[in-house]
């Protein structure tokens, strides 16, 4: 069974916590302060994980055991990495989203080019009319 999505109300509740960096339907990202708190509270006081989340202002029942275990695993792994604890702000880019963005950009560029060409055509039409009107006004000026 996969992760259960957060409802809009749950997302609002989670987002209100100062330790929450961002939250969406399936994912919650935490501040570096939360990660330090999580590890520090466990190390100093040997507080059970569920209680650590509760002390941080999160409802363990809302997060669920699987999600909490995943968070703990990720934070520990990050802490042990070369870069150490950090706030993750980069979102994974969906290839379809990137392709759509590229198409939108290409369409916008083509629309601008079409508009510029229309303006150039109008300019050429007007200069043609002006040149024709001068020839009509003074037909003998060419001699």
TORTOR-645434 format. One record per atom (N, C-alpha, C): residue in three letters; atom name; residue number from 1; x, z, y. Coordinates in steps of 0.02 Angstrom, whole numbers, plus 32768, in hexadecimal, padded with zeros to 4 digits. Atoms other than C-alpha are relative to their C-alpha. Layout:
<pts>
PT_res_atom_n_c1_c3_c2
PT_Ala_CA_NUM_X_Z_Y;
...
</pts>
This chain:
<pts>
PT_res_atom_n_c1_c3_c2
PT_Unk_N_1_802A_8000_7FC5;
PT_Unk_CA_1_8000_8000_8000;
PT_Unk_C_1_802C_8000_803E;
PT_Unk_N_2_7FD9_8006_7FC3;
PT_Unk_CA_2_8044_7FD0_80AC;
PT_Unk_C_2_7FEF_8037_8031;
PT_Unk_N_3_800D_7FCF_7FCC;
PT_Unk_CA_3_8048_8036_8149;
PT_Unk_C_3_7FBB_7FF4_801E;
PT_Unk_N_4_8041_8004_7FDF;
PT_Unk_CA_4_7FA2_805D_8199;
PT_Unk_C_4_800B_7FF5_804A;
PT_Unk_N_5_7FF6_800B_7FB8;
PT_Unk_CA_5_7F92_801A_824A;
PT_Unk_C_5_7FE5_803B_8029;
PT_Unk_N_6_8019_7FCD_7FD1;
PT_Unk_CA_6_7F7C_8091_82DC;
PT_Unk_C_6_7FC4_7FE2_8024;
PT_Unk_N_7_8039_8015_7FD7;
PT_Unk_CA_7_7ED4_8087_8333;
PT_Unk_C_7_8016_8001_8049;
PT_Unk_N_8_7FF0_8000_7FB8;
PT_Unk_CA_8_7ED2_806A_83EF;
PT_Unk_C_8_8003_8048_801B;
PT_Unk_N_9_8000_7FB9_7FEA;
PT_Unk_CA_9_7EA7_8123_8408;
PT_Unk_C_9_803F_8023_7FE9;
PT_Unk_N_10_7FC3_7FE1_801A;
PT_Unk_CA_10_7F38_8159_839A;
PT_Unk_C_10_803D_7FE7_8027;
PT_Unk_N_11_7FC8_801C_7FD9;
PT_Unk_CA_11_7FAD_80E3_83F8;
PT_Unk_C_11_8004_8022_8045;
PT_Unk_N_12_8001_7FDF_7FBE;
PT_Unk_CA_12_7F76_8130_849E;
PT_Unk_C_12_801A_8048_7FFA;
PT_Unk_N_13_7FE9_7FBC_800C;
PT_Unk_CA_13_7F92_81DF_8458;
PT_Unk_C_13_804B_8002_7FF5;
PT_Unk_N_14_7FB8_8003_800D;
PT_Unk_CA_14_803F_81B2_8417;
PT_Unk_C_14_8027_7FEC_803E;
PT_Unk_N_15_7FDE_8018_7FC4;
PT_Unk_CA_15_806E_8157_84B7;
PT_Unk_C_15_8004_8036_8036;
PT_Unk_N_16_8001_7FC9_7FCF;
PT_Unk_CA_16_8043_81F3_851D;
PT_Unk_C_16_8038_8032_7FF4;
PT_Unk_N_17_7FC9_7FD2_8010;
PT_Unk_CA_17_80CF_8253_84C5;
PT_Unk_C_17_8040_7FE7_8022;
PT_Unk_N_18_7FC3_8016_7FDD;
PT_Unk_CA_18_816F_8250_852F;
PT_Unk_C_18_8038_7FEA_7FD0;
PT_Unk_N_19_7FCE_8015_8031;
PT_Unk_CA_19_81D5_8236_848F;
PT_Unk_C_19_7FF3_7FB9_7FE6;
PT_Unk_N_20_8011_8043_8017;
PT_Unk_CA_20_817D_818F_846F;
PT_Unk_C_20_801B_7FCD_8030;
PT_Unk_N_21_7FE6_8037_7FD8;
PT_Unk_CA_21_81DA_80F7_84AC;
PT_Unk_C_21_7FCD_7FC8_8005;
PT_Unk_N_22_8035_8032_8002;
PT_Unk_CA_22_8155_807A_8476;
PT_Unk_C_22_7FDA_8008_7FBE;
PT_Unk_N_23_8029_7FFC_803C;
PT_Unk_CA_23_80C9_806B_83F9;
PT_Unk_C_23_7FD4_7FC1_7FFE;
PT_Unk_N_24_802F_8037_8009;
PT_Unk_CA_24_8064_7FDA_83B2;
PT_Unk_C_24_7FD7_800E_7FC1;
PT_Unk_N_25_802C_7FF5_803A;
PT_Unk_CA_25_7FED_7FC1_8320;
PT_Unk_C_25_8023_8020_7FC4;
PT_Unk_N_26_7FDF_7FE9_803D;
PT_Unk_CA_26_806F_7FE3_829A;
PT_Unk_C_26_8041_8026_800C;
PT_Unk_N_27_7FBD_7FE4_7FF5;
PT_Unk_CA_27_810A_8027_82ED;
PT_Unk_C_27_8001_802F_803C;
PT_Unk_N_28_7FF4_7FD2_7FC9;
PT_Unk_CA_28_813F_80B8_8358;
PT_Unk_C_28_804C_8003_800A;
PT_Unk_N_29_7FB9_7FFB_7FF0;
PT_Unk_CA_29_81E8_80BB_83AF;
PT_Unk_C_29_800A_8040_8029;
PT_Unk_N_30_7FF4_7FBF_7FE2;
PT_Unk_CA_30_8236_815D_83E9;
PT_Unk_C_30_803A_7FFE_8031;
PT_Unk_N_31_7FC8_7FF9_7FD1;
PT_Unk_CA_31_82A6_8191_8478;
PT_Unk_C_31_803B_801E_7FDD;
PT_Unk_N_32_7FC4_7FE2_801D;
PT_Unk_CA_32_8357_81C6_8457;
PT_Unk_C_32_7FFA_804C_8000;
PT_Unk_N_33_800A_7FB8_7FFE;
PT_Unk_CA_33_8323_8276_848B;
PT_Unk_C_33_7FDA_8019_7FC3;
PT_Unk_N_34_8025_7FEC_803B;
PT_Unk_CA_34_82A6_827C_83FD;
PT_Unk_C_34_802D_8000_7FC2;
PT_Unk_N_35_7FD3_8006_803A;
PT_Unk_CA_35_8329_8242_8380;
PT_Unk_C_35_8030_803B_7FFE;
PT_Unk_N_36_7FD3_7FC6_7FFD;
PT_Unk_CA_36_83A0_82CA_83BB;
PT_Unk_C_36_7FDA_8040_7FEE;
PT_Unk_N_37_802A_7FC5_800E;
PT_Unk_CA_37_8313_834B_83B5;
PT_Unk_C_37_7FF2_8004_7FB5;
PT_Unk_N_38_8011_8003_8047;
PT_Unk_CA_38_82E2_8314_8306;
PT_Unk_C_38_803A_8019_7FD5;
PT_Unk_N_39_7FC6_7FEC_8027;
PT_Unk_CA_39_8391_8326_82C0;
PT_Unk_C_39_8018_8046_8010;
PT_Unk_N_40_7FE9_7FBE_7FE9;
PT_Unk_CA_40_83C0_83BF_8327;
PT_Unk_C_40_7FD5_8039_7FE7;
PT_Unk_N_41_802F_7FCC_8016;
PT_Unk_CA_41_8325_8422_82FB;
PT_Unk_C_41_8008_800D_7FB6;
PT_Unk_N_42_7FF7_7FF9_8049;
PT_Unk_CA_42_833F_8401_8243;
PT_Unk_C_42_8042_8023_7FF0;
PT_Unk_N_43_7FBD_7FE6_800E;
PT_Unk_CA_43_83F9_842A_8249;
PT_Unk_C_43_8006_8049_8015;
PT_Unk_N_44_7FF8_7FBC_7FE5;
PT_Unk_CA_44_83F0_84C7_82B5;
PT_Unk_C_44_7FD3_8033_7FDD;
PT_Unk_N_45_8032_7FD0_8016;
PT_Unk_CA_45_8351_8518_8276;
PT_Unk_C_45_7FE7_7FF4_7FB9;
PT_Unk_N_46_8017_8012_8042;
PT_Unk_CA_46_8338_84C5_81CD;
PT_Unk_C_46_7FB3_7FFA_7FFE;
PT_Unk_N_47_8048_8008_7FFA;
PT_Unk_CA_47_8288_849E_8207;
PT_Unk_C_47_7FE8_7FC8_7FD2;
PT_Unk_N_48_801A_8036_802A;
PT_Unk_CA_48_821F_843B_818B;
PT_Unk_C_48_7FEE_7FC3_802B;
PT_Unk_N_49_800B_803E_7FDA;
PT_Unk_CA_49_820C_8385_81C0;
PT_Unk_C_49_7FBB_7FFD_8020;
PT_Unk_N_50_8044_8003_7FE6;
PT_Unk_CA_50_8151_8392_81D4;
PT_Unk_C_50_7FF9_802B_803F;
PT_Unk_N_51_8002_7FD2_7FC8;
PT_Unk_CA_51_8168_8425_824A;
PT_Unk_C_51_8028_7FE5_803B;
PT_Unk_N_52_7FD8_801F_7FCA;
PT_Unk_CA_52_81EF_83C8_82AD;
PT_Unk_C_52_7FD5_7FCF_8027;
PT_Unk_N_53_802C_8030_7FDF;
PT_Unk_CA_53_8172_833D_82D1;
PT_Unk_C_53_7FCB_8024_8028;
PT_Unk_N_54_8033_7FDA_7FDD;
PT_Unk_CA_54_80EF_83BD_8300;
PT_Unk_C_54_801C_801E_8041;
PT_Unk_N_55_7FE0_7FE3_7FC5;
PT_Unk_CA_55_8168_8415_8378;
PT_Unk_C_55_800D_7FCC_8036;
PT_Unk_N_56_7FF4_8036_7FD1;
PT_Unk_CA_56_818D_836C_83C7;
PT_Unk_C_56_7FBF_7FE5_801F;
PT_Unk_N_57_8041_8014_7FE3;
PT_Unk_CA_57_80D3_8358_83EB;
PT_Unk_C_57_7FDC_7FC9_7FD9;
PT_Unk_N_58_8020_8033_802A;
PT_Unk_CA_58_80A7_82E0_835E;
PT_Unk_C_58_7FD7_8020_7FC9;
PT_Unk_N_59_802A_7FE9_8036;
PT_Unk_CA_59_801B_82FB_82E2;
PT_Unk_C_59_801A_7FE1_7FBF;
PT_Unk_N_60_7FE6_801C_803F;
PT_Unk_CA_60_806B_82E9_8235;
PT_Unk_C_60_7FCC_7FDA_7FD7;
PT_Unk_N_61_8035_8022_8025;
PT_Unk_CA_61_7FC3_82B7_81EC;
PT_Unk_C_61_7FF3_7FBB_801C;
PT_Unk_N_62_800A_8041_7FE0;
PT_Unk_CA_62_7FB4_8229_8269;
PT_Unk_C_62_8038_7FD0_7FEB;
PT_Unk_N_63_7FC8_802B_8013;
PT_Unk_CA_63_8061_81E7_823F;
PT_Unk_C_63_8000_7FF2_7FB5;
PT_Unk_N_64_8001_8009_8049;
PT_Unk_CA_64_8050_8202_8184;
PT_Unk_C_64_8045_800C_7FE2;
PT_Unk_N_65_7FC1_7FEE_8023;
PT_Unk_CA_65_80D4_8234_8105;
PT_Unk_C_65_802F_7FC5_7FFA;
PT_Unk_N_66_7FD5_803B_800A;
PT_Unk_CA_66_8114_8184_80E1;
PT_Unk_C_66_8021_7FEC_8041;
PT_Unk_N_67_7FE4_8013_7FBF;
PT_Unk_CA_67_812B_815C_8199;
PT_Unk_C_67_8033_8034_8017;
PT_Unk_N_68_7FD1_7FCC_7FEC;
PT_Unk_CA_68_817F_8204_81BC;
PT_Unk_C_68_8041_7FFA_7FD7;
PT_Unk_N_69_7FC4_8008_802A;
PT_Unk_CA_69_81F5_81EB_8128;
PT_Unk_C_69_8029_7FC4_8018;
PT_Unk_N_70_7FDD_803C_7FE8;
PT_Unk_CA_70_821F_813E_816B;
PT_Unk_C_70_8023_800E_8042;
PT_Unk_N_71_7FE2_7FEE_7FBF;
PT_Unk_CA_71_823F_8183_821A;
PT_Unk_C_71_803F_802A_7FF5;
PT_Unk_N_72_7FC7_7FD3_800F;
PT_Unk_CA_72_82B1_820C_81D5;
PT_Unk_C_72_803A_7FD8_7FE4;
PT_Unk_N_73_7FCC_802A_801E;
PT_Unk_CA_73_8310_818E_816B;
PT_Unk_C_73_8022_7FD5_8035;
PT_Unk_N_74_7FE5_802D_7FCD;
PT_Unk_CA_74_8325_8116_81FD;
PT_Unk_C_74_802C_8026_8032;
PT_Unk_N_75_7FDA_7FD9_7FCE;
PT_Unk_CA_75_835F_819D_8277;
PT_Unk_C_75_8042_8019_7FE1;
PT_Unk_N_76_7FC2_7FE9_8021;
PT_Unk_CA_76_83DC_81E4_81FA;
PT_Unk_C_76_8032_7FC6_7FF7;
PT_Unk_N_77_7FD5_803A_800A;
PT_Unk_CA_77_841F_8137_81D3;
PT_Unk_C_77_801F_7FEA_8043;
PT_Unk_N_78_7FE8_8013_7FBD;
PT_Unk_CA_78_842D_810E_828D;
PT_Unk_C_78_8035_8032_8018;
PT_Unk_N_79_7FD1_7FCD_7FEB;
PT_Unk_CA_79_8486_81B3_82AF;
PT_Unk_C_79_8043_7FF8_7FDD;
PT_Unk_N_80_7FC3_8009_8027;
PT_Unk_CA_80_8505_818D_8227;
PT_Unk_C_80_8022_7FBD_800C;
PT_Unk_N_81_7FE3_8043_7FF4;
PT_Unk_CA_81_8524_80DC_8266;
PT_Unk_C_81_8038_8004_8033;
PT_Unk_N_82_7FC9_8004_7FD1;
PT_Unk_CA_82_85B7_80A5_82CF;
PT_Unk_C_82_7FE8_8009_8048;
PT_Unk_N_83_801B_7FFD_7FBB;
PT_Unk_CA_83_854B_8094_836C;
PT_Unk_C_83_7FDE_8044_800E;
PT_Unk_N_84_8022_7FC0_7FF6;
PT_Unk_CA_84_84F5_813C_8351;
PT_Unk_C_84_7FB8_7FF8_8016;
PT_Unk_N_85_8046_8002_7FEA;
PT_Unk_CA_85_844A_8169_8395;
PT_Unk_C_85_7FF9_7FD5_803E;
PT_Unk_N_86_800E_802B_7FC6;
PT_Unk_CA_86_83FF_80EE_840F;
PT_Unk_C_86_7FB5_7FF3_8004;
PT_Unk_N_87_8046_8014_7FF8;
PT_Unk_CA_87_8359_80BA_8456;
PT_Unk_C_87_7FFA_7FB6_7FF1;
PT_Unk_N_88_8009_8046_8014;
PT_Unk_CA_88_8320_801B_8404;
PT_Unk_C_88_7FCA_7FE2_802C;
PT_Unk_N_89_8031_801F_7FD4;
PT_Unk_CA_89_82CC_7FAE_8485;
PT_Unk_C_89_7FF5_7FB7_7FEE;
PT_Unk_N_90_8008_8046_8012;
PT_Unk_CA_90_82E7_7F01_843B;
PT_Unk_C_90_7FCA_7FFA_7FCB;
PT_Unk_N_91_8033_800D_8032;
PT_Unk_CA_91_8251_7EBF_83E1;
PT_Unk_C_91_8014_7FC3_7FD8;
PT_Unk_N_92_7FF2_803A_8029;
PT_Unk_CA_92_8263_7E48_8351;
PT_Unk_C_92_7FD4_7FC7_8018;
PT_Unk_N_93_8026_8039_7FE8;
PT_Unk_CA_93_8230_7D9C_838A;
PT_Unk_C_93_7FE4_7FD9_7FC6;
PT_Unk_N_94_8024_8027_8032;
PT_Unk_CA_94_81B0_7D42_8322;
PT_Unk_C_94_8011_7FB6_800C;
PT_Unk_N_95_7FEF_8047_7FF6;
PT_Unk_CA_95_81E8_7C8D_8305;
PT_Unk_C_95_7FC6_7FD7_801C;
PT_Unk_N_96_803A_8024_7FE6;
PT_Unk_CA_96_8137_7C50_8326;
PT_Unk_C_96_7FF7_800F_804A;
PT_Unk_N_97_8005_7FED_7FBA;
PT_Unk_CA_97_8135_7CAF_83CB;
PT_Unk_C_97_8034_7FDB_8029;
PT_Unk_N_98_7FCB_8025_7FDE;
PT_Unk_CA_98_81DB_7C61_83FC;
PT_Unk_C_98_7FEE_7FB7_8007;
PT_Unk_N_99_8013_8047_7FFE;
PT_Unk_CA_99_819C_7BB4_83CF;
PT_Unk_C_99_7FC9_7FF4_8033;
PT_Unk_N_100_8036_8006_7FCF;
PT_Unk_CA_100_80FE_7BCE_8435;
PT_Unk_C_100_801B_8004_8047;
PT_Unk_N_101_7FE3_7FF8_7FBD;
PT_Unk_CA_101_8165_7C09_84C9;
PT_Unk_C_101_8026_7FC1_8014;
PT_Unk_N_102_7FDB_803E_7FF1;
PT_Unk_CA_102_81D5_7B6F_84BC;
PT_Unk_C_102_7FD0_7FC7_8010;
PT_Unk_N_103_8032_8034_7FF2;
PT_Unk_CA_103_813C_7AFE_84B5;
PT_Unk_C_103_7FE1_800A_8044;
PT_Unk_N_104_801D_7FF2_7FBE;
PT_Unk_CA_104_80F0_7B54_854D;
PT_Unk_C_104_8031_7FEB_8037;
PT_Unk_N_105_7FCD_8012_7FCE;
PT_Unk_CA_105_8193_7B3D_85AC;
PT_Unk_C_105_8006_7FB4_8006;
PT_Unk_N_106_7FFB_8049_8000;
PT_Unk_CA_106_819E_7A85_8579;
PT_Unk_C_106_7FC3_7FE1_8023;
PT_Unk_N_107_803E_8019_7FE1;
PT_Unk_CA_107_80E9_7A67_85AD;
PT_Unk_C_107_8002_800C_804B;
PT_Unk_N_108_7FFB_7FF1_7FB8;
PT_Unk_CA_108_8105_7ABD_8655;
PT_Unk_C_108_8031_7FD0_8022;
PT_Unk_N_109_7FCF_802E_7FE4;
PT_Unk_CA_109_81A1_7A54_8674;
PT_Unk_C_109_7FE5_7FB9_8006;
PT_Unk_N_110_801D_8043_7FFE;
PT_Unk_CA_110_8145_79B3_8649;
PT_Unk_C_110_7FCA_7FFB_8035;
PT_Unk_N_111_8033_8000_7FCC;
PT_Unk_CA_111_80B4_79E3_86BA;
PT_Unk_C_111_801F_7FFB_8045;
PT_Unk_N_112_7FDD_8004_7FBF;
PT_Unk_CA_112_812D_79FE_874A;
PT_Unk_C_112_801B_7FBA_800C;
PT_Unk_N_113_7FE4_8043_7FF9;
PT_Unk_CA_113_8180_7957_8728;
PT_Unk_C_113_7FC8_7FCD_8010;
PT_Unk_N_114_8038_802C_7FF3;
PT_Unk_CA_114_80D7_78FE_8724;
PT_Unk_C_114_7FE9_8008_8049;
PT_Unk_N_115_8015_7FF3_7FBB;
PT_Unk_CA_115_80A7_7950_87CA;
PT_Unk_C_115_8032_7FE0_8031;
PT_Unk_N_116_7FCD_801E_7FD4;
PT_Unk_CA_116_814C_7919_8819;
PT_Unk_C_116_7FF9_7FB4_8001;
PT_Unk_N_117_8008_8049_8005;
PT_Unk_CA_117_8132_7866_87DB;
PT_Unk_C_117_7FC2_7FEA_8026;
PT_Unk_N_118_803E_8010_7FDA;
PT_Unk_CA_118_8081_7865_8823;
PT_Unk_C_118_800E_8001_804B;
PT_Unk_N_119_7FEF_7FFB_7FB9;
PT_Unk_CA_119_80C5_789D_88CB;
PT_Unk_C_119_802B_7FC5_8016;
PT_Unk_N_120_7FD5_803A_7FF0;
PT_Unk_CA_120_814A_7814_88C6;
PT_Unk_C_120_7FD6_7FC0_8003;
PT_Unk_N_121_802B_803B_7FFF;
PT_Unk_CA_121_80C6_7791_889D;
PT_Unk_C_121_7FD7_7FFE_8040;
PT_Unk_N_122_8027_7FFD_7FC2;
PT_Unk_CA_122_805A_77CB_892E;
PT_Unk_C_122_802B_7FEF_803C;
PT_Unk_N_123_7FD2_800F_7FC9;
PT_Unk_CA_123_80F0_77C4_89A2;
PT_Unk_C_123_800E_7FB5_8003;
PT_Unk_N_124_7FF2_8048_8002;
PT_Unk_CA_124_8119_7713_8969;
PT_Unk_C_124_7FC4_7FD7_8016;
PT_Unk_N_125_803D_8023_7FEA;
PT_Unk_CA_125_8064_76DC_8981;
PT_Unk_C_125_7FF9_8002_804C;
PT_Unk_N_126_8006_7FF8_7FB8;
PT_Unk_CA_126_8063_7721_8A32;
PT_Unk_C_126_8034_7FD6_8025;
PT_Unk_N_127_7FCD_8029_7FDE;
PT_Unk_CA_127_8107_76CE_8A60;
PT_Unk_C_127_7FF0_7FB6_7FF9;
PT_Unk_N_128_8014_8046_8009;
PT_Unk_CA_128_80C6_7629_8A18;
PT_Unk_C_128_7FC9_7FEE_8032;
PT_Unk_N_129_8037_800C_7FD0;
PT_Unk_CA_129_8028_7638_8A83;
PT_Unk_C_129_801C_7FFB_8046;
PT_Unk_N_130_7FE2_8001_7FBD;
PT_Unk_CA_130_8090_765E_8B1E;
PT_Unk_C_130_8025_7FBE_800B;
PT_Unk_N_131_7FDB_803F_7FF9;
PT_Unk_CA_131_8101_75C8_8AFF;
PT_Unk_C_131_7FD0_7FC5_8006;
PT_Unk_N_132_8031_8036_7FFD;
PT_Unk_CA_132_806A_7556_8AE3;
PT_Unk_C_132_7FDC_8000_8044;
PT_Unk_N_133_8023_7FFC_7FC0;
PT_Unk_CA_133_8013_7595_8B80;
PT_Unk_C_133_802C_7FE8_8039;
PT_Unk_N_134_7FD2_8018_7FCD;
PT_Unk_CA_134_80AF_7571_8BEA;
PT_Unk_C_134_8003_7FB3_7FFF;
PT_Unk_N_135_7FFD_8048_8006;
PT_Unk_CA_135_80B2_74BF_8BA8;
PT_Unk_C_135_7FC1_7FE1_801B;
PT_Unk_N_136_8040_8019_7FE7;
PT_Unk_CA_136_7FFB_74A6_8BD2;
PT_Unk_C_136_7FFD_8006_804C;
PT_Unk_N_137_8002_7FF3_7FB8;
PT_Unk_CA_137_800D_74F0_8C83;
PT_Unk_C_137_8029_7FCB_8026;
PT_Unk_N_138_7FD4_802F_7FDD;
PT_Unk_CA_138_809C_747E_8CB4;
PT_Unk_C_138_801A_7FCC_7FCE;
PT_Unk_N_139_7FEC_8030_8033;
PT_Unk_CA_139_80A1_73EA_8C3E;
PT_Unk_C_139_803B_7FD5_8014;
PT_Unk_N_140_7FC9_802B_7FEA;
PT_Unk_CA_140_8123_738F_8CAA;
PT_Unk_C_140_8041_8026_800B;
PT_Unk_N_141_7FC5_7FD8_7FF3;
PT_Unk_CA_141_819F_741E_8CB4;
PT_Unk_C_141_8039_7FEE_7FD1;
PT_Unk_N_142_7FCE_8013_8031;
PT_Unk_CA_142_81FC_73D9_8C1F;
PT_Unk_C_142_8029_7FC4_8018;
PT_Unk_N_143_7FDF_803C_7FEA;
PT_Unk_CA_143_822E_733A_8C7E;
PT_Unk_C_143_8038_800B_802F;
</pts>
